[in-house]
Amino acid sequence: MNFWLFADFVVQNQQTIVAAASSSSISLTQPDISSPNRRRAIERKHDFDDLPGFRSRIRSTAGYILRSDVSRFYHSIYTHSISWALHTKPVAKANRGKHSLLGNELDCFLRDMQDGQTLGVPIGPDTSFLIAELILAKVDEIMVGRGATHAFRYIDDYEFAFPDRASAERALADLQEALNQYELALNPSKTSITKLPCPADSLVISELRSYQFRHSIRGQQWDLVRFIDRAFHLAGQAPDEAVLTYAIRKSGGENILQANWPLYQDFLIHCAINEPGSLERVIDQVGKYFLRGFQIATHGFTESVNLIIQRHAPLGHGSEVAWAIWAAIVFGWPLEGASAMAAASMADSVVALVLLDAHAKGLVPGFQFGAQLMPFMTSQDLRREMWLLAYEANVKNWLPSRGPDFVANDRYFSELKNANVFFYDENVTKPTDKSEPEEEIELVDEYF
């Protein structure tokens, strides 16, 4: 409910917020709300595959480049800094708490969604993208004002070009100072000054993109062996890049012959285990060939999803665990009790919901969730971080209420329940054939 109120407020003030978020002269990710073909409410002005062109442009007369990004960007956004970006810090501090300032209202909404916390914004919603852009637009303004005009920013990744190393080093100090003004910091592991010339495109993308696959059984087999070996080698050389995810997208545009399916299937299992971020692509490929009647290695995939859950649940990696459970649901792979216990202990609404769905479909035999999930089935939890679990598990009768029906007795959530509103559709779990041509993806280890 708090997010709905926040999103509604953003829409009401869309013109002002979008204008502020679009004010940077070097951002490639300014918000685009005008494109008729956009897939989301707000798109980025430029795509990731536009970057090589912009790199070439700013480097044409330069001798050195400075690259950096913001450390744990979305997690470290200070909500009070929204007012600083919109109204300047002196004005914001002089009017702290006053609802007459748009920035204060945005700050208040965000804190209400996070139990009053001032650090971090939700990852994923377009509203957070707008907030991020309007803050970094001010950082960009500072950098451009100090002469760093041969530059671009893509989300929170910066690249500047300079004639000499001394200029790049001064800009590095300026960038850290500019970020400090908004309580942000550089990521040291992603910060470097490099002498030109150097490649404008990822060598990993360039090499894997160039691979061609023959269409005879033997020819395709040898091409797959070469491609898979090279993908694994490059993944070892560039562990911070999603090499295997790109390799699946590249090979996913091919029609793997049935005789070569076991080889490709082993590749998919290996990718799922060693680069869990590739799980969505793995599911797409397995679904594609499952619908074509190919034999699926149920034992191998069952082992892999259970291994992923047990490896990543203790680390709090919700995305990896949720995708692993989803794969089990889609293909009917059973989950071990140890996997269910690890996932149920995460205090993650999305993980809990897919786990309850798997249980309802008979994929977690004999496991009970009382100790791990029942504590969240209270009226108070409708206003806390696990509200999605509390609401959905009640509506779907997956978990009982601790006492009277707390959703039916809630002023706001009862209206959603009476209108049959749900956020998780347990019926959309069938494999689909998502055959599509090769498409570039972003080789980044930390998208936000």
C-alpha positions as CSV (number, residue, x, y, z in Angstrom):
1,M,0.0,0.0,0.0
2,N,2.8,2.4,0.8
3,F,4.4,1.8,-2.5
4,W,1.1,2.4,-4.3
5,L,0.8,5.7,-2.6
6,F,4.4,6.6,-3.5
7,A,3.9,5.6,-7.1
8,D,0.7,7.6,-7.3
9,F,2.5,10.7,-5.9
10,V,5.3,10.3,-8.4
11,V,2.7,10.2,-11.3
12,Q,1.0,13.3,-9.9
13,N,4.4,15.1,-9.9
14,Q,5.8,13.4,-13.0
15,Q,6.6,16.5,-15.0
16,T,8.8,18.0,-12.3
17,I,10.5,14.7,-11.4
18,V,11.2,13.6,-14.9
19,A,12.5,17.1,-15.8
20,A,15.0,16.9,-12.9
21,A,16.0,13.3,-13.8
22,S,16.5,14.3,-17.4
23,S,18.7,17.4,-16.7
24,S,22.1,15.7,-17.2
25,S,24.1,16.4,-20.3
26,I,26.2,13.2,-20.0
27,S,23.7,10.6,-18.9
28,L,22.8,7.9,-21.4
29,T,20.0,6.6,-19.1
30,Q,17.8,9.7,-18.9
31,P,14.2,8.6,-18.5
32,D,12.2,8.2,-21.7
33,I,8.4,8.3,-21.2
34,S,7.5,9.2,-24.8
35,S,8.5,6.1,-26.8
36,P,5.4,4.3,-28.1
37,N,7.2,1.0,-28.1
38,R,8.5,1.1,-24.6
39,R,8.2,-2.1,-22.6
40,R,8.0,-0.3,-19.2
41,A,6.4,2.8,-17.9
42,I,9.9,4.5,-18.1
43,E,12.6,3.4,-20.5
44,R,16.3,4.5,-20.7
45,K,17.2,6.9,-23.4
46,H,19.9,4.6,-24.7
47,D,20.5,0.9,-24.6
48,F,23.6,-0.9,-23.3
49,D,24.7,-1.8,-26.9
50,D,25.0,1.9,-27.7
51,L,28.0,2.2,-25.4
52,P,30.7,1.3,-27.9
53,G,29.7,4.1,-30.1
54,F,29.7,6.6,-27.2
55,R,33.1,5.3,-26.1
56,S,34.6,5.8,-29.5
57,R,33.2,9.3,-29.6
58,I,34.6,10.6,-26.3
59,R,37.9,8.9,-26.9
60,S,38.7,10.2,-30.3
61,T,41.0,13.0,-29.1
62,A,41.9,11.6,-25.7
63,G,44.9,9.9,-24.3
64,Y,43.5,8.5,-21.0
65,I,40.1,7.3,-19.7
66,L,38.8,7.2,-16.2
67,R,36.2,4.6,-15.4
68,S,34.3,4.1,-12.1
69,D,30.9,3.4,-10.7
70,V,29.0,4.1,-7.5
71,S,29.5,1.6,-4.7
72,R,26.3,-0.4,-3.9
73,F,24.4,2.4,-5.5
74,Y,20.7,1.7,-4.9
75,H,21.5,0.3,-1.5
76,S,23.4,3.4,-0.4
77,I,21.1,6.2,-1.7
78,Y,20.4,8.5,1.3
79,T,16.8,9.5,1.1
80,H,17.3,13.0,2.5
81,S,19.6,13.6,-0.5
82,I,16.6,13.7,-2.8
83,S,15.6,17.1,-1.4
84,W,19.2,18.2,-1.7
85,A,19.2,17.3,-5.4
86,L,15.8,18.9,-6.1
87,H,16.1,22.1,-4.0
88,T,19.9,22.4,-3.0
89,K,21.2,21.3,0.4
90,P,20.8,24.7,2.1
91,V,17.1,25.1,1.1
92,A,16.4,21.5,2.0
93,K,18.0,21.8,5.4
94,A,16.3,25.1,6.2
95,N,12.9,23.4,5.4
96,R,13.5,20.0,6.8
97,G,10.3,18.1,7.4
98,K,8.1,20.6,5.5
99,H,5.7,19.0,3.1
100,S,5.8,22.0,0.9
101,L,9.0,20.7,-0.7
102,L,8.6,17.9,-3.3
103,G,11.9,16.3,-2.2
104,N,10.7,16.1,1.4
105,E,7.5,14.3,0.3
106,L,9.5,11.8,-1.8
107,D,11.9,11.2,1.1
108,C,8.9,10.6,3.5
109,F,7.2,8.1,1.1
110,L,10.4,6.1,0.7
111,R,11.1,6.0,4.5
112,D,7.5,4.9,5.1
113,M,8.1,1.9,2.8
114,Q,11.3,1.0,4.8
115,D,10.3,1.2,8.4
116,G,11.7,4.7,8.6
117,Q,15.2,3.8,7.2
118,T,16.9,6.6,5.3
119,L,19.5,4.4,3.6
120,G,18.6,2.6,0.3
121,V,15.7,2.6,-2.1
122,P,13.8,-0.5,-3.5
123,I,15.6,-2.2,-6.4
124,G,13.6,-2.7,-9.6
125,P,10.7,-0.2,-9.7
126,D,10.8,2.6,-12.2
127,T,10.2,5.0,-9.3
128,S,13.7,4.1,-8.0
129,F,15.2,4.6,-11.4
130,L,13.8,8.2,-11.5
131,I,15.1,8.9,-8.0
132,A,18.6,7.5,-8.9
133,E,18.7,9.6,-12.1
134,L,17.7,12.9,-10.4
135,I,20.4,12.5,-7.8
136,L,23.2,11.5,-10.2
137,A,22.1,14.2,-12.6
138,K,23.4,16.7,-10.0
139,V,26.7,14.8,-9.7
140,D,27.0,15.0,-13.5
141,E,26.3,18.7,-13.4
142,I,29.2,19.2,-10.9
143,M,31.6,17.2,-13.1
144,V,30.6,19.0,-16.3
145,G,31.0,22.3,-14.5
146,R,34.6,21.3,-13.7
147,G,35.4,20.5,-17.3
148,A,34.7,16.8,-17.6
149,T,32.7,17.2,-20.8
150,H,34.0,14.2,-22.7
151,A,32.1,11.7,-20.7
152,F,29.1,9.6,-20.3
153,R,27.2,7.8,-17.5
154,Y,25.2,4.6,-17.9
155,I,23.0,4.1,-14.8
156,D,25.8,4.4,-12.2
157,D,28.8,3.6,-14.4
158,Y,31.0,6.6,-15.4
159,E,33.5,6.9,-18.2
160,F,35.6,10.1,-18.8
161,A,38.2,10.9,-21.4
162,F,41.1,13.3,-20.9
163,P,44.2,14.3,-22.9
164,D,46.6,13.4,-20.1
165,R,46.8,11.3,-16.9
166,A,47.0,14.3,-14.6
167,S,43.6,15.5,-15.8
168,A,42.1,12.1,-15.2
169,E,43.5,12.0,-11.7
170,R,42.1,15.4,-10.9
171,A,38.7,14.3,-12.2
172,L,38.8,11.2,-10.0
173,A,39.2,13.4,-7.0
174,D,36.4,15.7,-8.2
175,L,34.1,12.7,-8.8
176,Q,34.6,11.4,-5.3
177,E,34.0,14.9,-3.9
178,A,30.8,15.3,-6.0
179,L,29.5,11.9,-4.8
180,N,30.3,12.8,-1.2
181,Q,28.0,15.8,-1.4
182,Y,25.1,13.3,-1.8
183,E,26.5,10.7,0.7
184,L,27.6,8.4,-2.1
185,A,31.0,6.7,-2.7
186,L,33.1,5.3,-5.5
187,N,33.6,1.6,-5.9
188,P,37.4,1.1,-5.6
189,S,37.4,-2.2,-7.4
190,K,35.7,-0.7,-10.4
191,T,37.8,2.5,-10.6
192,S,40.7,2.7,-13.0
193,I,42.7,5.1,-15.2
194,T,43.7,3.5,-18.5
195,K,46.0,4.7,-21.2
196,L,44.5,4.7,-24.7
197,P,44.1,3.0,-27.1
198,C,42.0,0.2,-25.6
199,P,39.0,-1.7,-26.9
200,A,35.7,0.2,-27.0
201,D,33.6,-3.0,-26.7
202,S,33.9,-6.0,-24.4
203,L,36.3,-8.5,-25.8
204,V,34.1,-11.3,-24.4
205,I,31.1,-10.1,-26.4
206,S,33.2,-9.6,-29.5
207,E,34.6,-13.1,-29.4
208,L,31.5,-15.0,-28.5
209,R,29.4,-13.0,-31.0
210,S,31.6,-14.1,-33.8
211,Y,30.9,-17.8,-33.4
212,Q,28.9,-19.5,-36.1
213,F,27.2,-22.9,-35.8
214,R,26.9,-25.4,-38.7
215,H,23.6,-27.2,-39.2
216,S,24.8,-30.8,-39.7
217,I,24.9,-33.1,-36.7
218,R,28.7,-33.5,-36.7
219,G,29.4,-30.0,-37.6
220,Q,27.1,-28.5,-35.0
221,Q,28.6,-30.9,-32.4
222,W,32.1,-29.7,-33.0
223,D,31.0,-26.1,-33.1
224,L,29.2,-26.5,-29.8
225,V,32.3,-28.1,-28.2
226,R,34.5,-25.2,-29.3
227,F,32.0,-22.6,-28.2
228,I,31.3,-24.2,-24.8
229,D,35.0,-24.6,-24.1
230,R,35.7,-21.0,-25.1
231,A,32.8,-19.7,-23.0
232,F,34.1,-21.5,-19.9
233,H,37.6,-20.2,-20.5
234,L,36.4,-16.6,-20.9
235,A,34.2,-17.0,-17.8
236,G,37.3,-18.0,-15.8
237,Q,39.2,-15.0,-17.2
238,A,36.4,-12.5,-16.5
239,P,34.6,-13.8,-13.4
240,D,32.9,-10.4,-12.8
241,E,31.1,-10.5,-16.2
242,A,28.0,-12.6,-17.0
243,V,29.9,-14.5,-19.7
244,L,27.8,-17.7,-19.4
245,T,24.5,-15.8,-19.5
246,Y,25.6,-14.2,-22.7
247,A,26.8,-17.6,-24.1
248,I,23.3,-19.0,-23.5
249,R,21.7,-16.0,-25.3
250,K,24.1,-16.4,-28.2
251,S,23.6,-20.1,-28.6
252,G,19.9,-19.8,-27.8
253,G,19.3,-18.3,-31.2
254,E,20.3,-21.6,-32.8
255,N,18.2,-24.7,-33.3
256,I,20.1,-27.4,-31.4
257,L,19.7,-30.7,-33.2
258,Q,18.3,-33.6,-31.1
259,A,21.5,-35.6,-31.4
260,N,23.4,-32.7,-29.8
261,W,20.9,-31.9,-27.1
262,P,22.6,-34.0,-24.4
263,L,25.8,-31.9,-25.0
264,Y,24.0,-28.6,-24.9
265,Q,21.9,-29.7,-21.9
266,D,25.1,-30.5,-19.9
267,F,26.3,-27.0,-20.7
268,L,23.0,-25.5,-19.4
269,I,23.3,-27.5,-16.1
270,H,26.9,-26.3,-15.7
271,C,25.8,-22.7,-16.3
272,A,23.0,-22.9,-13.8
273,I,25.3,-24.1,-11.1
274,N,28.3,-21.9,-11.7
275,E,26.5,-18.7,-12.8
276,P,23.1,-18.7,-11.1
277,G,22.2,-15.4,-12.7
278,S,21.8,-17.4,-15.9
279,L,18.9,-19.4,-14.5
280,E,16.2,-17.4,-16.3
281,R,17.9,-18.2,-19.6
282,V,18.5,-21.8,-18.7
283,I,14.7,-22.2,-17.9
284,D,13.9,-20.6,-21.3
285,Q,16.1,-23.0,-23.2
286,V,15.0,-26.1,-21.3
287,G,11.4,-25.1,-21.9
288,K,12.0,-24.6,-25.6
289,Y,13.4,-28.1,-26.1
290,F,11.0,-29.7,-23.7
291,L,8.1,-28.5,-25.8
292,R,9.9,-30.0,-28.9
293,G,9.9,-33.4,-27.3
294,F,13.6,-33.6,-26.3
295,Q,14.5,-35.7,-23.3
296,I,15.2,-33.6,-20.2
297,A,17.9,-34.7,-17.8
298,T,15.6,-34.5,-14.7
299,H,18.1,-36.0,-12.3
300,G,20.9,-33.5,-13.3
301,F,18.6,-30.5,-13.1
302,T,17.1,-31.6,-9.9
303,E,20.5,-31.9,-8.3
304,S,21.5,-28.4,-9.7
305,V,18.4,-26.5,-8.4
306,N,18.8,-28.1,-4.9
307,L,22.5,-27.3,-4.9
308,I,21.8,-23.7,-5.9
309,I,19.2,-23.2,-3.2
310,Q,21.4,-24.8,-0.5
311,R,24.4,-22.8,-1.6
312,H,22.8,-19.4,-2.0
313,A,20.0,-19.3,0.6
314,P,22.4,-18.9,3.6
315,L,24.0,-16.0,1.7
316,G,20.7,-14.2,1.3
317,H,20.7,-14.4,-2.5
318,G,17.0,-14.2,-3.0
319,S,17.0,-13.9,-6.8
320,E,19.1,-17.1,-7.3
321,V,17.0,-19.1,-4.9
322,A,13.6,-17.8,-6.3
323,W,14.7,-18.7,-9.8
324,A,15.8,-22.2,-8.7
325,I,12.5,-22.9,-7.0
326,W,10.6,-21.5,-10.0
327,A,12.5,-23.9,-12.3
328,A,11.5,-26.8,-10.0
329,I,7.9,-25.7,-10.3
330,V,7.9,-25.3,-14.1
331,F,9.4,-28.7,-14.7
332,G,8.2,-30.7,-11.7
333,W,11.6,-31.2,-10.2
334,P,11.3,-32.2,-6.4
335,L,13.0,-30.1,-3.7
336,E,14.9,-31.7,-0.9
337,G,13.9,-31.0,2.7
338,A,17.3,-29.2,3.3
339,S,16.5,-26.9,0.3
340,A,13.0,-26.1,1.6
341,M,14.4,-25.4,5.1
342,A,17.1,-23.1,3.8
343,A,14.7,-21.2,1.6
344,A,12.0,-20.9,4.2
345,S,14.6,-19.4,6.6
346,M,15.5,-16.5,4.3
347,A,12.7,-14.0,5.3
348,D,12.2,-13.2,1.7
349,S,8.6,-12.8,0.5
350,V,9.2,-13.8,-3.2
351,V,11.2,-16.9,-2.1
352,A,8.6,-17.8,0.4
353,L,5.7,-17.6,-2.1
354,V,7.4,-19.7,-4.8
355,L,8.3,-22.2,-2.1
356,L,4.7,-22.4,-0.9
357,D,3.6,-22.8,-4.5
358,A,6.0,-25.7,-4.9
359,H,4.7,-27.2,-1.7
360,A,1.1,-26.9,-2.9
361,K,2.1,-28.7,-6.1
362,G,3.5,-31.6,-4.2
363,L,7.2,-30.8,-4.9
364,V,8.2,-30.5,-1.2
365,P,6.8,-33.8,0.3
366,G,6.5,-34.0,4.0
367,F,7.9,-30.5,4.8
368,Q,6.1,-28.1,7.2
369,F,6.6,-24.4,7.2
370,G,5.1,-23.5,10.6
371,A,8.3,-22.4,12.4
372,Q,9.7,-20.4,9.6
373,L,6.8,-18.7,7.9
374,M,3.8,-18.7,10.4
375,P,5.3,-15.8,12.4
376,F,4.6,-13.5,9.5
377,M,0.9,-14.3,9.3
378,T,-0.3,-11.4,11.5
379,S,-2.0,-8.0,10.9
380,Q,1.2,-6.2,11.8
381,D,3.1,-7.9,9.0
382,L,0.8,-6.3,6.4
383,R,2.7,-3.1,7.2
384,R,6.1,-4.7,7.3
385,E,8.7,-6.0,4.9
386,M,7.0,-9.4,4.6
387,W,3.6,-8.0,3.7
388,L,3.5,-9.7,0.3
389,L,3.8,-13.1,2.0
390,A,1.3,-12.3,4.7
391,Y,-1.3,-11.2,2.1
392,E,-0.8,-13.8,-0.7
393,A,-0.4,-16.8,1.7
394,N,-3.7,-15.7,3.3
395,V,-5.6,-15.1,0.0
396,K,-4.4,-18.4,-1.4
397,N,-5.0,-20.4,1.8
398,W,-1.4,-21.5,1.8
399,L,-1.0,-20.6,5.4
400,P,-3.6,-20.0,8.2
401,S,-4.0,-16.8,10.1
402,R,-2.7,-16.6,13.6
403,G,-6.1,-16.0,15.0
404,P,-9.0,-14.2,13.1
405,D,-8.6,-13.5,9.4
406,F,-6.3,-10.5,9.6
407,V,-6.5,-9.7,5.9
408,A,-10.3,-9.7,5.9
409,N,-10.3,-7.4,9.0
410,D,-7.8,-4.9,7.5
411,R,-9.3,-1.7,6.2
412,Y,-7.2,-1.6,3.0
413,F,-6.1,-5.1,2.3
414,S,-9.7,-6.4,2.8
415,E,-10.7,-4.4,-0.3
416,L,-7.9,-6.1,-2.3
417,K,-9.0,-9.5,-1.1
418,N,-12.7,-8.8,-1.8
419,A,-11.8,-7.7,-5.3
420,N,-9.8,-10.9,-5.9
421,V,-6.5,-9.0,-6.3
422,F,-3.4,-11.1,-6.3
423,F,0.3,-10.4,-7.0
424,Y,1.5,-14.0,-7.7
425,D,-0.2,-16.2,-10.3
426,E,0.5,-19.8,-9.5
427,N,-1.2,-20.9,-12.7
428,V,1.4,-19.4,-15.0
429,T,4.0,-22.1,-14.6
430,K,4.1,-23.9,-17.9
431,P,7.3,-24.0,-20.0
432,T,7.2,-21.8,-23.1
433,D,9.2,-21.7,-26.4
434,K,10.9,-18.3,-26.4
435,S,12.8,-18.8,-29.6
436,E,14.3,-15.5,-30.6
437,P,17.2,-14.1,-32.6
438,E,20.5,-13.4,-30.9
439,E,20.2,-10.2,-28.8
440,E,22.9,-8.4,-26.9
441,I,22.7,-8.4,-23.1
442,E,24.5,-6.4,-20.5
443,L,27.7,-7.9,-19.2
444,V,27.7,-6.5,-15.8
445,D,28.2,-8.3,-12.5
446,E,26.1,-5.8,-10.5
447,Y,23.3,-4.2,-12.5
448,F,22.3,-1.8,-9.7
